[in-house]
Amino acid sequence: MRTDNYSVWMAAGTLLLIAPEVSLSERQAVLDSLLYAQLVANKAVGSRFADYPQWYSRYRHGLSARDWILTQLFQDTHTPSGRASMVAPIQPLALWLEGRHAGASSVVEQGLQALGSTQGGLDIFRPFAFEGDASGTRIALEIGLVHKGPIIDMCSIALQTSLLLEQVTIEQPLYANTIQGDVLIKGQSAQLDCALFEPRREELRRLIERKQQERCYLLELGKKQGGNHE
């Protein structure tokens, strides 16, 4: 897999790494579909931080409703124990994507650099992926690779830590004794049925444009911003 010239976008709580061969229309279909599915899940069950398994189920259903054919599903749940350092939140996601596409971990690293180097990028992304209060921080974030088709491979993590919000980052390892409850890892691969999607493309685009005016959900990272979407 080529690992250069990927563009980096955020779609609410999903960080997307988009291969250079993906067309503009394919990219827009991915961005609009993912944001739509997240908004539908929010409306149906509330915040992703409250009950991630239920939220994720509605999110996945939202993608299917927008003509995405799910080709692979993955789930892992474990409870950390002892004081041994746990991996950083990003690490299991990068490993799963690497298993799907050799070289993916390098692309993920480039994506994190783009997120950190974009003025205001982290400030916009973090509220979608991190939620904190006096009891600690809840994390629910997703990383995805997009290839021509369009085809998406995405992996997410959800957990709660006793650390305060300002102490938690995507890349910082978390000690097991700070984790509260289970760590959930969910992966999915999907391909868009373009023939079914096209008749409803413009309707979806108009909806997402209205949502984008209310809040910055879609943002290109790692380059000077001339606009947030097509």
N, C-alpha and C positions, 0 to 999 in steps of 0.2 A: 504494500500500500504506500502510495506517495504520502509524505508527511509535511510537504511545504505548501504555502499559499492557501491554507485554509482560512476562510473568514470566520469570525467569532461573533455570535449573537446571543443575546439573552431573550428568552420568551418567558416572562414572569420568573418562576422558580426553576427554569431549565436553561442551562448553559449549552449552546449548540455550536458545534465545530463543523463547518460546511465546506465540503470539498470543492476545489476550483471548477470542476467540470459540471457542477450542479447549475442549471439554468436559473435565470432570475424568476421565471414563473414557477419553477419547482421550489425554489427557496421560499417564495411568498406563500405557496401552498403549505409548506411545512410550518412556517412561523404562524400563519393564521390558524391552522388546524390545532397546533399545540396550545396556543393561547385560548382558543375556543374551548377545548377539552378541559383546561384548567378552570376557566370561568364557570363552565357548566358544573364541574365538581364542587366548586366553592358555593354555588347557588343551591345545590342539592343537599350537601352534607355539612357545609360550613368550612372552617379553616382546615387546611392540610395538617396543621400542627395538633389538632384535637384528637383525631382518629385517622391516622395515616392509611391503614389498610382499607378502611371504608372509602376514604377520599380517593385513594389510588384506583380502587375498583371502578368508581364513577368516572374518573379521569380516563381510564382505559376504554370504558364504554363510550365516552365522548369521542375518542379517536375512531372507534369502529363506526360510530354514527356518521362520521365525516369521511367515510369511504376508505379508511385505512384497514388493510388486511394484516392481522397479527400473524406473524410466522414463527415467533419463538417467545416463550415466557420463562422467566427465571425468578426464583424466590429463595432467600436464605434468611433464617432467623437464628440468632444466637444471643446468649447472655454472657457478657464478659465476667471474669472472676479473677481474684488476686490483684496484685499491684502491677503486673506486667503492663508495659506500655501498649496501648491499642494503636492500631494504624490510624492515620489521619482520616477524616471523613472522605477525602477524595480518593484514597488509595484503593479500596475495594471496587470503586466505580471504574477507575483506570484499569485495574486488573481484568475486570469483566470485559471491558471494551477491547483490551489487548487480546483477549481470547477470541474475540470476534474478528479483529483486524490487527495483524502484526504491525507494530509501529504506532498504534493508537495512543499509547501512554505518552509518547513524544508530542503528539498533537494536543493532548489534554494539557500538558505542561505549557505549551504555547498559548493555549486558551486562557489558562490562569494568569499568565503574564499579561495578556491583553486586557483581562478583567482588571488587574491591578494597576495597569498603566493608563487606563481611560479615565479622564477627569470625571469624577462623580459616579463612575461605573459601579464600584463596590457599594456606595451609598444607595444606589438604586436597586441593586440586586439583593443585598443582604436582607431587607425586610420580607422578601418573598421566600427566603431560604432559612432564616434564623428568626426565632422569637424568644424573647427573654423576659423574666420577671424575677422577683426576689428568690424564688425556689431554684432558679437555674435557667438553662437555655434548651430550647427544642430546635432540632435541625431537621429539615426536610428539603433536600436538594437533589437535582437530577443533572446528569451530563449526557449529551447525545452526539453521535456522529451522523452526518447526513451525506449520502452519496447519490449519484445520479439514479433516477428512476421516478420519483425520489424514493429512497430507502432510508429508514432511520434505525439506528441501534442506540438504545438509551438505557441507562442504569441509574437508580436512585438509592439514597440512603435516608433513613429516618431514625433518630435516636434522641434521647434526652440526657443532658449532663448537668451536674450540680454547679458547673462553672458559670460565672456571670457572662452575659452577652458579650461584653467587651473583651473577654478572655478567650473567646472561641473564634477560630478561623477555619477556612476550608482545608488548609494544609497542615495545621498544627495537630500533632498526635495527642490523643486523649488517653489518660490512664484509666484502667478498668474500674478502679474504685470511685471514679467520678461519674460513671455511666449509671443511669437510673432505668432499670428495666431492660427490655430486649433491644437489640440493634436489628433493624429490618433492611434487607437489601432486595431490591426488585429490578429485574431487567426485562426488556421487551424489544423485539425487532418487528418492524412492520414495513409494508410497501403500499403506496397509494394506488388505488384503482382510479386512474386518471379519467377513464371514460365516464365513470359515475360522478367523479368530483367536478368536472368541468362545467356542467350545467348550473351548478350552485356556487361556482367560484366567486362571481361578482357579488352575490348576496352576502356571502361570508366576508368578503373584503370590506364591504360597506359597514357591516357590523363591527369588525375589528377596528376600522378607522374611527368609529364613534367611541369605542372603548379606549383607544389610544389617546384621544383628546381628553379623556377624563383622568388618565394616569399613564405614565410611561411604562408600558409593559414590554415593548419591543425596542431593542437598542443594539446597534452594531458597536462592537468594542474593538479597541486596538487601532483605530484610525480617527482622523479628524471628522467630526460629525457634520454632515450636511443635511441630515434628515434621519428619522428613526425607522422609516420603512419605505417601501416602494409606493 
